[in-house]
Amino acid sequence: MEEAHFVELAEGVHTMISPRRLSNCTIVVTSEGVLTVDAPYTRQLAEAVIAYARRLSPRPIRWVVSSHHHGDHTLQLCVFSPPAQVIGHVRNREVLLDTGEYERQRFMRNYPEAGYDTVTITLPTLTYTDRLTLHLGDRAIHLWHPGPAHTEGDTVLFLPEQRVAVVADLLFNGIHPVARSGYIAGWIAALSALQAMDLETVVPGHGPIASRHELGVMRNYLLAVRDAVRPYVRGGAPLEQALGEIRLEPYAAWPDAERLGWAIERAYAELAADER
């Protein structure tokens, strides 16, 4: 079994850093129950989160905030729900309803050991559009949708008193991001907005705990992709040429370099639309 590694961020706030640079999972303890952000990518890791949460509080996991629809964050929601209520952006629910089975098949191929053949696609049952505040005992937990960014239905969770933001896949910390559902301009704008906030601790969707500095690194990566793609679009060069030639040397040491192609494709499509 892959070992779960937990980090304490503040009193009653802990994050499981996922093995293999996959989906992190954050636990927030309140006097009314426990809330988590996302599910880990395997059932064993989800059960490890439940066991760890029991050590922090006698109260059960009652809520799960779903940050977006990608399978490594959602396919094991069924381990928590029921009885937990899943909360997410309205577009997260709609996209997951349309693509949940595709995500399951995709992750079954990539991670056959994770047991995705037995999961039940679990949708948010409480949705919101722009902002939502949960008042759980003494904690005010703020949810914010930055607009289309990493996906159409992203959610960021804020704990303002602790200056903590769980930004999920808006930040891949030191890793090439998964941009297959991305909106590059919106993603850059979301990172700029987050950088301007009073944050001390930033929880990425993938990789170690970060700060506002790493938000800037991710923003610069996306800007570099867009700047590299722009001459190809303006010169009328095909996407295939851009995919074959673009290399981001400052990020050569980042793992998962094969993902760069997704970011190039999304940036090319956006810039091409702007040129019309």
Residue, then its C-alpha position, 0 to 999 in steps of 0.5 A: m500500500e502506498e503510504a499517506h503523508f499528512v501535514e498539519l497546516a494550522e489547528g484542525v487543518h491537515t493535508m494528505i500529500s498524495p503519493r505519486r504526485l497525485s491528488n492531495c486531500t485536505i481535512v478541516v475539523t469543526s465543532e459540527g463535523v469534519l470537512t475534506v477537500d476532494a478525495p485521494y485517487t485510491r480507496q486505500l488512501a481515502e480510507a487512510v484519510i477517514a482513519y486520520a480524521r478520526r484521530l483528530s475528531p470524534r465527529p464524522i466527515r460530513w462534507v466534501v468540497s469537490s474542487h473540480h471534475h477530474g477523476d483523481h479528485t472525484l472517483q473516490l468521493c463514493v468512499f466519503s459519500p454517503p453519508a457526507q454531502v458533496i459540495g461543488h460549483v454548478r459546472n463541476r456537477e454538470v461536467l461530472l454528470d457528462t464525463g464521469e464515466y469517461e474519467r473512470q475509464r481513463f483512470m482505469r487504464n492509467y491506474p488499474e491498481a486503484g480499483y476504479d471498476t467498483v466506484t460509483i460516480t458521485l456528484p455534488t448535491l449542494t452547488y453554488t455559482d460564484r461564492l459560498t460561505l459555510h458557517l460550521g461552528d466557529r469556522a467560516i469556510h469560504l468557497w470561491h469560483p474564479g471563473p473557467a481556469h483549470t476547468e469550467g467548475d473550479t472551487v478554491l477553499f479559503l480559511p481566512e483566519q488561518r490565511v490558508a487557501v486550498v487552490a487544488d489544481l490551479l497549482f501544480n507545485g513544481i510539476h507540469p500541470v494537467a491542462r486538458s480542460g484548461y482555460i489558459a487566460g482564465w487560469i492566469a487571471a485566477l493565479s493573479a487574483l490569488q497572488a494578491m490575497d493575504l495568504e500564508t499557506v497554499v495547498p496545491g492539488h499536486g505536490p508539496i505545500a506551497s505559498r504565494h510564491e509558487l502561485g507566481v511560478m505557476r502563473n509564469y509557466l502558463l505565461a511562458v506557454r502562451d508567449a511561446v505559442r503566440p508566434y505560431v498562431r500569428g504566423g499561421a503555423p499549424l498546431e502540430q508544428a508548435l507541438g513539435e518545436i516548443r520546449l520550455e527549458p526553464y522547466a526542463a527539470w519538472p516531472d511529467a513533461e509530456r503534459l506540456g502538449w495539453a497546455i500548448e493545445r489549449a493556448y493555441a486554441e484560445l489565441a487562434a480564436d482571438e485572431r479571428 
